[in-house]
Amino acid sequence: MNKREVPYKIFLTENEMPKAWYNVCADIKCDPLLNPATHEPAKQEELEAVFSSECARQELNRRDDYIEIPAAVRDFYKMYRPSPLVRAYCLEKYLDTPAKIYYKFEGNNTSGSHKLNSAIAQAYYAKEQGLKGLTTETGAGQWGTALAMACGYFGLDLTVYMVRCSYEQKPQRKTLMTTYGANVIASPSETTEAGRRILAASPDYRSGSLGTAISEAVEAAVTSGGERRYSLGSVLNQVVLHQSVIGIESKRAMEKYDEYPDIIIGCAGGGSNLGGLMSEFMRDRLKGKAKPYFIAVEPMSCPSLTKGVFAYDFCDTGKVTPLAKMYTLGSGFVPAPTHAGGLRYHGMSPVISRLYHDGYIDEARAVSQTDVFDAAVRFARVEGILPAPESSHAIKVAIDEALKCKETGKRKTILFGLTGTGYFDLYAYERFLQGSMTDALPTNEALERSESDVPVV
Ligand SMILES: Cc1ncc(COP(=O)(O)O)c(C=O)c1O
């Protein structure tokens, strides 16, 4: 049978969209979160003080490999999903490569990223529980925008602690979140005990980090008298679970044309889009059905997988969260204020960390900011979409892999996650185009110092 010609964009119908998320934790050894005081596995009740009850349940679920997507969440998904799986014919032609390149484009909603996939689920469970609102942090602003959209939709209030360097680089992000009803505060701030403590210890520390913003947002939730809970846009098992919609859709779309990826590439900040893109492809690998090659791409300025230690550590700088077993640079690590704000996180999802540690994620690759922007501009010029700096990490490696195919003559099928758009990152593009962008890498001493602070468990 002749294979059908693959179109530029493969769309599923609404009926073909997944009705359940894939929970990889049912298929792997998934390390528990630990109570930081007792070092005992965190219990459902403890997590419920921080997260909504259903999210706490999902966080601990090691039993169900598929979890039903509530109808209200599926209906919301239909506003912007199924997202297209694009065959990058123009990029292939430009690179003159025999490789077949596909990308799953998640930028087609106002948040401009995949983050809405989990935001709407978390807001739904909070609403169902009768909570008044949520608190969160945001780095680049995509997650904060996504949760603002989701909370606005369900009539919940939302306070967003936004990492100060992003707050200053992208003031329009704040306007966008406020448009959806959120209250946005630059972090570190004087509004929380954690923020005041961090500022008192180092008054010059203004750029902030995701780790600090998380401390502030968790504090705001747990001191709300039970009215609010905290919501996180990455790292956690529940977020990787919700993001599995990306990979399930990708797999179904490829199956329509008898395609299957040889190489799967995702940028990795906290690990949620990569975990989501891998989902059922990883399931195939875990069940011995296929062996795609997985690559996690991270910035050289924040190299948790390539230079971190695999250990229990705090998810935040203020050390108020449970401990997670993950690749970490130490919770006090403050990455340089680079433009991929969503990748400036000291740790990595425990799921991604475990899969990498056990060899199921084959490779982690660290790339420099200027190389990433070079790839972003090349991509934008041939594929039309202006990519987010975070997503452009995956583009950089996808291009490198396609160029390797050009050398070897191999016709590999490459799938990467194009997680979002870069319309709020024009300042960064401008700096790159003017030649004033630099690559700020942490020194070995700085890494040793922050990693030495990882608690002994
Ligand atoms: C567009 C985009 N891609 C990727 C990421 C990285 O997050 P994660 O590793 O959780 O997918 C972010 C985080 O803010 C983002 O905004």
The ligand as an SDF file (V2000), in Angstrom:
LIG
                    3D

 16 16  0  0  0  0  0  0  0  0999 V2000
    6.7960   28.3310   25.9530 C   0  0  0  0  0  0  0  0  0  0  0  0
    7.3950   27.5290   27.0540 C   0  0  0  0  0  0  0  0  0  0  0  0
    8.0420   26.3990   26.7420 N   0  0  0  0  0  0  0  0  0  0  0  0
    8.6150   25.6400   27.6870 C   0  0  0  0  0  0  0  0  0  0  0  0
    8.5870   26.0050   29.0130 C   0  0  0  0  0  0  0  0  0  0  0  0
    9.2860   25.1510   30.0050 C   0  0  0  0  0  0  0  0  0  0  0  0
    8.4670   24.5240   30.9430 O   0  0  0  0  0  0  0  0  0  0  0  0
    8.3210   22.9730   30.9930 P   0  0  0  0  0  0  0  0  0  0  0  0
    9.6890   22.3880   31.0710 O   0  0  0  0  0  0  0  0  0  0  0  0
    7.5270   22.7160   32.2080 O   0  0  0  0  0  0  0  0  0  0  0  0
    7.6030   22.5540   29.7750 O   0  0  0  0  0  0  0  0  0  0  0  0
    7.9100   27.1690   29.3970 C   0  0  0  0  0  0  0  0  0  0  0  0
    7.8140   27.5710   30.8070 C   0  0  0  0  0  0  0  0  0  0  0  0
    7.4330   28.6480   31.1630 O   0  0  0  0  0  0  0  0  0  0  0  0
    7.3020   27.9380   28.3860 C   0  0  0  0  0  0  0  0  0  0  0  0
    6.6450   29.0610   28.6840 O   0  0  0  0  0  0  0  0  0  0  0  0
  1  2  1  0
  2  3  1  0
  2 15  2  0
  3  4  2  0
  4  5  1  0
  5  6  1  0
  5 12  2  0
  6  7  1  0
  7  8  1  0
  8  9  2  0
  8 10  1  0
  8 11  1  0
 12 13  1  0
 12 15  1  0
 13 14  2  0
 15 16  1  0
M  END
$$$$
